[in-house]
């Protein structure tokens, strides 16, 4: 058993091999590396699979042996200061390792097809592998300094991946927005780490928890100072996990490739904030005010994310706000002290949301076959509708993910969300009301997305489309070369489906460059596919695997602990960290069948009510509604039986303008910072630089003036010298004469 723990330090460095080899290949053998670029998907997937097997073995050991392993070695020693690096393996680490590796492998497989025609294919896989390295290093860190180093590397990778298509201004702005917003939280995190070291003298988790908790209990640390330090630590998690009010970067981050949205912004990176709060929970639990603040921020994020998702037209941004709301549920659970429920929902949500994001990528991929590369069309639900006939596999997977996130049993998110909802009644009736109401909103906006995308008839934009192009398209060079010949007949580059006669499938380059079009004939009137098509097998395989997780992963945490029945797997998994980190965390409650069914009936009823309302409003059942533009339901200014025009306008404007929070930042924060910057700039130029510049100008002017006084005659110089000397002597004489008279 000790043998596998002893070599756990290698886990973060295994995926690092790929970006190092890609960089070396591009430096030493650029032409060969580019020609064989598709081969780099294999080592990326293989090495991360090796880490996954390692993680599974560690998890099995954790379940059977109730053991926490930590290994450290000194890096810097100077008098009383010692900085150590190491790794920590406990149940929380095992959970995060499993999430990162399983979702990461599926995203890598998916990306091989999705990014196959992108000229940045090698760069994408290098970034992705380096991101996996950073996340693995983060979750295995044994102290706060090490966490901060990997925390910043994760932020750097997210910056590179969000702005992957940096030639598009909107993507470049999105990555800058994410970077700047996270800097706010990261600065607070750094201050909190330094403050805790000042209070406790240690960065190591075990020493830190023990010293801090003991000092707080014995009043050796001022309670206000300890509260401020823990709040600053929480600020880092607020930014990384897109909690109110630092959530503004998450929807804009959807400008990156869809696989990145699935990996970073659904299953992994945004979970880093939840991981940090869970890791530091023994520290936070002794300060009730911080726990209450965490719960308050969580419930605000839950409601805000759900309301902002109500009128989104971009399918990825709708899912992004859904992610924000579900992360709020996790933060709410941690604030209430429901450690187990928060981690349980972290697991179930990761797989369900990864399924939804990869499903949306399949939809976008298929839409681009018709509309070409245009995010305004391929991601906009205005241009969708009736896709269930054309992409049945994607439709089924998306439906299962939607049902899971809506809390429909027996899918994964039902078990975890229901546990959080039940705990809210014990914490606060007000919070419980908001949380349960948001559960109904979740079902509503998720089925709104599903119905607008898959149900009804094919959108009128496609019905009027004749499937013709006025001219032929040429294949874009992956290496930047121009003037290539058209692609020959029947030559397929990972097309969506086998090509039929007289049909062609387009693939985009996903950047600010021309589209790639597969040509069937070289005539001027090229025929292309007039309807969306199902994605390729390498994109569908991850969906099948995630369907399996969505169906069955919830079984690990079914909360039935009765006599004669073993505890559920998740509780047994978390027992070591619960008992060894802090006894108060061991608050698992046993539920009998009658209590569980009563609570579940109410939550499922709310979810079904949201589904029914969404179906009534967005599913065109009657023939008179077949051409109804449902995506703009709240934007329409006509009256209906449910909403008046005024209410619809308020709901739509609130969601469309993102709760006016971005406008608030722009009006008051950004403009205030700019005004302050301009004031500082003026003070620096006119005062700080103005004083020495003023002396210089004065000296120049005096010198210039004196230059014209001199005439070159020595007699004039002697006269002026004697004149000024006489005046000085007279002043000196009268001054001392007056002084002597005053003394007498």
N, C-alpha and C positions, 0 to 999 in steps of 0.2 A: 504493500500500500504506500509506504513512504517513497518508494522508487518513483512512482508516477508524479507525486507531489514535488519531488526533488528537481525534476526537469520541467516543471510548469513555467519556469521563467522564459522558455523559448517560445511560448505561445504567441506573443505579439510580434515576434520577429519572423515567423514563417511566411506570412503574406508579403513582408517587406522585400522578399527576394524578387518578386515580379517587377516592381518599379525600378529596382536597381539594375536588373538585367535589360529591361526595355531602354533605360537611359544609356547603358553601356553599348547596347546594340545600335541605337541611333547615333551614338558618338563615333563608334568604330566601323560599323557596317550599315550605314543608313539605307542604302538601296535595298540590300537583302532583307533587312528588318522590316521595311515597308512592304516589300513584296510578300513576305510571309507573315503579315500582320495578324491574320486570323488565327494563327497557331498560338498566339499569346493568351487566348481564352482558355486553352487547355491547362497550362500551368497555374493560371489564376484560380480556376475552379478546383484543380487537384490539391493545391496547397491549402486552400480554405477548407476543403473536405477533410484533409488531414487534421486541421485544427478542430473541426467538428467532431471527429472520432475521439480526439483527445478530450474534448469537452464532455462528450457522452460518458467516457470512462470516469472522469472526475465527478460528474453528477451521480453516477451509480455509487461511487465510493462515498460521496457525501450522504446519500440516503441510507447506506448500510452501516456506516462507521461512526456517524455523529462526530465529525472531526473538522477542525479548522487548522489550516496550515499557513504559516507565515515565515518567510525567509528574507533577511535583510543583510546588507553589507554596507560598510561605511564608505562614503564618497569624499566627504570633506570633514576634517577634524581640526579645530582651532580653539585652543583653550577650553572654555566651557561649551563651545558650540560644536555640534556634530550633526551633519546632514547624511542621512542614510537613504539608500534606494533598496527596493525589494519588491516582493509580490505577495499577495494575500489571496488565498483560495478558501472561500466559504460558500454557503448556499446562494447568497446574493450574486457572487461572482459567477457561480455555475449557471444561474438563470440567464444572466446577461451574455455569457459565452454561448449558450445554446441559441439565444435569439439572434445574436450577431452572425453566427456562422450559418445557421439554417436559412435565414432570410437572405444573407449575403450570397450564398451559393445559388439560390434560385434567381436572384437578381442578376448575377453574372451570366447564368445560362440564358436568361431572357435578353440580356443586353447584347449578347453575341449576334442575335438576329436583328434586334431593334436598331442597333448602331452599325450594322454591317455596311451600310452605304455612306457612313459619315467619314469625312476625311480626318476627323480627330479620333478615330477608333483606338489607336495606340495610346494616345493621351488620356482617353477616357478610362481605359483599363488600368493605366498607371495610377491615376488619381483614385480610382475605386479601391485598388489594393492598398494604397497608402492610407486611405480612410479606414479600411478594416484594421490595419495595423494600429492606427491611433485609437480606435475604439477598444480594441483588445487590450492595449496598454492602459487605457483609462480604467477599465473595470477590474484589472488585476493589480492596480496600484495599492501600495500599503501605507501611503502617507499623503498628506495634503499637497506638498510641493510636487510630488510625482503626478498626482491627479491634475494639478494646474498645468503642468507641462503638456500632458496629453490632451487636456481640455482645450488648450490653445491650438494644438495640432489638428484636433477635430474641427475647430472653427476655421482654420486655414483651408482644410480640405473642403468644407462646405462652401467656402467662398469660391474656390476653384471650380467646384462642380455646379453650383448654382449659375455661375457666369461662364459655363462651359462654352456656350455659343456667344462669346463676348463681342462678336461683330454686330450683334443685334443690340441697339441701345437699351431696349427695355430689359434685356437679360443683364447687361452690364450694370444698370441702375439697381436691379434687384439684388445682385451679389454685394454691391456696395451698401445697400440698405441693411441687408442681413449682417454684414461685417460690422457696421457702425453700431447697430442696435445691440449686438452681442458684446461689443466692447464696453457698453455701459454696465451690463451685468458682470462681465469678467473683471472690470475694475473693482466693483464691489466685492467680488469673490477674492481677489488678491488682498484687498484691505482686510477682509474678514480672516483670511489665513494668517496674515501678519499679526493681527490683533490677538488671535487665539494663541499664537506662539508667544507673544508678549505676556499673556495671562498664565499660560501653562508651561512654557519652555519646551514644548515638544510638538512635532508634526505627525508622529505616529498615532494611528487611530486608537489603539488600546490605551496607551499612556494618556492621550488627549482626553478620551472619554472619562477615564478614571480620575484624573487630576481635576478636570473641569467640574464633574458632578460632585466630587468631594468638596471642592472649594465653594461651590454654590450652596451646598447643604450647610457648610460651616461658616457661611458669610465671609469667607476669605477673599472673595471676588465681589466687587460692587455689582449688584444685580443689573443696573442700567448698562454698565460697560459690557457685561456678558451678553445682554440682550442685543445691543448694537452689533457686536461681533457676529452673533448667530444670524441676525438679520442680513448683514452684508454677505454672508455665505449663501443665504437663501436667494439673494439678488441674482447671483450667477445662475441658479436653477430657473429663476423666473424668465430670464432672457433665453436660455438654451431650450427650454420646454415651451416657449411661446405662451407664457401666462400673461394676463393683464397686469400692467399696461405695456409690456414689452413684446407683445404678440404681433406687432405690425409687419414684421419681416416675413412671417410664414406664408401668407397667400402669394406674395410677390416671388417667393422662392420657387414657385411652381413653374417659373420660366426655364428652369433647368430641364434636362432630359427626364422623361417620365420614370425610367428605372431609378434615377436618383431620388425622385419624389417618393418612390416606394421604399427605398432603403433608408435614406437619411431623414426624411421628413414624415415618416409614418412609423417605422419600426425601430430605428436605431438612434440617430443623433438627438432627436427631440426627447427620446427616452433617457438621455444622459442626465437631464435635469432631475427627472424622477429618481434615477439611480443615485445621484448625489444626495438628495434629501433622504432617501432610504439608508444610504451608507452613514449619514450623519445623524440618523434618527435618535440614537442614544444620547446625542448631544442636545438635540432640540426638545426632547421629551421633558427635560427638567425645567424648561422655560415655557409655561403655559401661554404666555402672551404671543410668543412666536408660533406656537402650534395653532392658536386661534387665528393669527394672521394668515398662516398657510391655508387653513380651511376657508377663510374669507376670500382670499385670492382665487382659490380653487373654484368656489361656487360662482364667483363673478365670471370667471373664464368659462365655466360650463354654460351659463346662460348666454353670455355674449357670443361665444362661438356658434351656438345653435341658432340664435336669431340672425346672425350675419350670413348664415348658410341658406336662409330661406329664399332669397331672390338672386342667387348667383347664377350667371349664365355659363361661365367657364366650368367645365366638369371637374377639372383638377382643383380649382379654387374652392368649389363646393366641398370636395373631399378634404381640402386643407383646413377649412373652418371646422369640419367634423372632427379632424384630428385634434385641433385646438380644444374643442369641447370635451373630448374623451380624456385628454391629458388633464383637463380641469377636474374630471372625476377622480383621477389618480391622486392629484394633489389634495383634493378634498379629503380623500380617504386617509392620506398620511397626516393631514392636519387633525383629523378626528382620532388618530391613533390606530386606525385599521391597517396595520402594516401588511398583514397577509392579503387583505382584499385589494390593496393598491398594487402589490406585485402580481397578484392573480390577474387583475385587469390589464396590467402591462403586458403580460404574456398573450392573453386572448386577443387584445386589441391589435397587437403587432402583426399577428398572422392574418386577422380579418382585414385590417387596413392595407396590408401588403397585397392581399388578393384584390381589393378594390382598386388600388392604384395600378397594379399590373393589368387589371381588366380595363381600366380607363386607357392605359397605353395601347392595349390591343384595339380598342375602339378608335383612338386617334390614328393609329397605324393604318387601320382599314379605311377610315375616312379620307386619309391623304391619298389613297388610291383613286379617289374621285375628284376631290377639290384641290389636290396638290398640296405642297407645303405652305400652309397658311394657318397659324395658330388661331387667328380670328375666326376661322371657319371650322378647322378640324377639331378644335377643343370646345367650340361654342355649341351648346345644346340647341340653339336656334336652328342649326343646320342638321340636326339629327331627328330621330323619330322613326319608328318602324324598323329598327335595326335587328329585331329578334329573328326575322326571316333570313337575314344575311349573315349574321354572326351568332349562331345558336349556342356554340360552346362558350363564347365570351359572355353571352347573355345569362347562361345558367350559372357560371361562376360569379358574375356580378350580382345576381339575385341572391345567391347564398351569402355572399359578403354583406349585402344590404340587410338581409334577415338577421344575420348574426349581430351586426351593429345596432339594429333596432331592438334587440333583446328578445328575440323569438326563440323559445326552446325547441330542440335541445342543442342549439348551436352555441359556439364557444362564449361569446360575449354575454349571453344571457346569465350564465352562472356567476360571472365576476361582477357585472353591473348590478345584478339583483342583490348581491351581498353588500355592495356599497350603499345602495338605496335603503336597505334595511338598517344599516348602521347609522344613517343620517337621522332616523327618528329618535335614536337614543342620544344623539348629539344636540340637535336643534330642530324644533318643528318648522321654523322658517326655512332653514336650509333644506329640510326634507321636502317641503312643498315645492321649492324651486327645483331641486334635483329630480323629483318625480315628474314635474311638469316638463322639464327639459327632456326626460326620457320619451315623452309623447312627441315633442318637437323633433327629436332625433329620428324617430320612425317616419314622421311627416316629410322632413327634407330629404332623407335618404330615398324614400320611395318617390318623391318628386323627381330626383335625379334619375332613378331607374325608369320611371314611366315616360319622362320626356325623351329619354335616350332610346328605349327599346320598343315601347308600345305605340299604338296608333298606326298611321300610315306613313310611308316615306315622305319626308319633308317636301314641300312644294318646290324648294330649290332644286331637288333632284328630279321631280316630276317634269319640270320644264327643261331638263338637261338632255341634249341629243347625243351625247357620247362622242362628239367630234372635236377635233382640234384643227385649227387652221394651218398649222405648220408642224414639222417634225421637231422633236427635241433630241439633243445630243447628250450622251453620258458625260457627267462631270468627272474630271480626273481626280482620283483620290490623292494624287501627289502634286496637284497644282498645275499640271500640264494642260495645254489648250490645243484646240484644233484636232480632236480625236474624231474618228469616223463613227457613224451611227452604230449602235449595237446590232449585231446580226440577228437574223430571224431565228426564233425558237431558242435563243440563248437566255438562260434564266440566272439571275443573281438573287437567290433566296427569295423568290416571289411568294406572294401570300398564299397562292394555291397553284397547282399545275396549270400552265397556260393553255387556254382553249383557242380554237381557231378564231382568227379575226379579233382577238382581244389582247389587251396589253395592261400591265400593271405598273403604276408609278411608285417610285420610292424617293423619299426626300433626303437631302443632305443635312437637314436640321440646322443649317447655318444660314448666314446671309449670302447665299450663293444660289445658283440656278438649281432647279429640280432635276432629278435623275428620272428619265422616262425610258421604259423598255419598249423598243420599237419592234413591231411585227413586220411592217413593210415600210419602204422608204418613200411612199407616195406623200403628196402634200396634204392629204386628208386622212391623217392617221386615226385609227379607231382605238379608243381606250375604254376601260371598264366603266360603265355608267353607274354601277352600284358598289357599295362597300363589300369587302370580302373578308372571310375569316383569316386570322393570322396563321403563320407557319407553325410547324410542330414544336420547334425549339422555343417559341413564345407561349404555346399552349401547355407544354409540359409543366412549367412552374405553377400555372393556374391549377392543374390537377392536384399537385402536391399540396398547395395551399388550401384547396378545397378539403382535402383530408384533414389538415390541421384545424380548419374552421369547424369541421364536423365533430372532431373527437378530442381536441386539446382541452376542452372544458372539463373533461372527465377527471383530470388530475386534481381538481380542486373542489369536487362536489362536497359541500359542507355537512356531511352526515357522520357524526361521531357518537355512536350509540354503544351500549354495552354489548360486547361480543363481536363488534365490528372494528377492524383496524382503522386508525385515522386515515384521512385522505392523503394522497401522495404529496400534495403541496405542503400541507401542514407538517408532515414528517420531514420533508425537504428543508423547511425553514426552521425546524426545531433547534439545530445547532446555533445559528445566529441569534435566534430569539433568546435562548437561555444564556449564551455566553456574552452577548453584547449588552443586554440590559434585561433584567427580569420582567420589567413592566411591559415589554413588548409581547410577552406570551399571554395574549388576551383572546385566544381563540375560543369561540363560543360553540357549544354543541346545539344543534338544531334537530328537532324531531320532524317527522314527516308532516304532521298537521300544521305546525307553525310555518314550515317552508312553503307548503302548498297555498296557505292563506296569503302570504306575502307575494308569492309568485303570481297568483291569480290576478292580484291588483296591478302589478307591474306589466304583465302581459296584456291585460285589458287596456291599459294606457297606450301600449305600443300598437295594439290593433286599432284603437281609435285614431291614432295618427295615420296609420296605413289606410283606413277607410276614408278619412277626409282627403288625403292625398289622391286616392283613387277617384273620388268623386270630382275633384277639381281638375285633375290633370289627365285622366284617362278618358279619351273621347268614346263614350259608349254609344251615344245616339248619333244617327246619321247627320243631324244638323250641326254637330260639333266636330265633324271630321276635319274640317279645315280651320278649326279654332286655334289661334296662335297661343298655346297654353303657357309658353315660356314667359310671356309678358302679362300673365294673369294679374299680378299685383300692379303692373304698370298701366293697365287699361283704366280708362276713366268712366267705365259704365258701371251701373249698380247691379248687384246680384243679391241673392237671399242671404249670403253670409256676411259680406263686408260692404260697408258704405264706401263711397269714393274717398272720403277723408281718411278713413282707417287704412284703406289699401295704399294710399299715397304715403302715409306715415310708415307703414311696414316696408314698402318698397324702398323709400328714400333712406331709411335706417340701414337696410342691408346693402343697398347700392353704394352708399357713401361710407360704408364700413363703420357705422356707428358714430360718424363724424370725428373719430379719434385721430385719423390721419390728418384731417383738416385742422384739428386742434394743435397737433404737433407742428404742422406747417405754419399756422398763424402765430402761435404764441412761443413755441420752443425754438423752431428753426429761425424765425425772424428775430427773436430776442437774441439768440446766439450770434446771428449775423450782425445785429446792431451793436452788440457788445464787442464783437471782433473788430468792427469798423472803428469803434471808439478807442479800443486798445491800439489799433493800427495808427490812428490819428495821434494818440498820445506818444506812441513810439517814434513816429516820424517827426512830429512837430516839437516835442518836448525832450525826449531822451536823445534823439539824434539832433534836435534843434539847438541844444545848448552848445555842444562842441562845434557844430556847424556855424552857430552864431559867433563864437569866438574866432573861428577861422575867417569868416566874412569881415568881422570888425577889424581884425589884424590886417587883412588885405586892404580894406578901405583906408585905414590909418596910414599904412605904408604907401599907398597910392597918393594920399594927400601930402605926406611929408616929402614925397619924391619931387613934387613941384615947388616946395618951399626953398630947397637948396638952389643957389645960383652958381656955385662953384668958386665963390670968392671967400678967402680965409678971413678977411677982415669982418665980413658979415657974420660968419660963424662965431668969431670971438666976441662980437658985439652982443649976439643973442645969448651966448654963454654967460657973459658978465651980467647981462640984464636979468636973466632968470636967477642967477646966483645972488644978486643983490636983493631981489624980491624975497628969496628964501631966507636970507640973513635978517632982513627987516621983520619978517613974520616971526622968526625964531627969537629976535631980540624983544619985541613987544610981548610975546607970549610969556617969556620968563620974567620980564619986568612986572607984568600983571600978577604973576604967581607970587613974587616976593612981596608985593604990596598987600596981597590978600593974607599972607602968613603973618605980616606985622600987625 
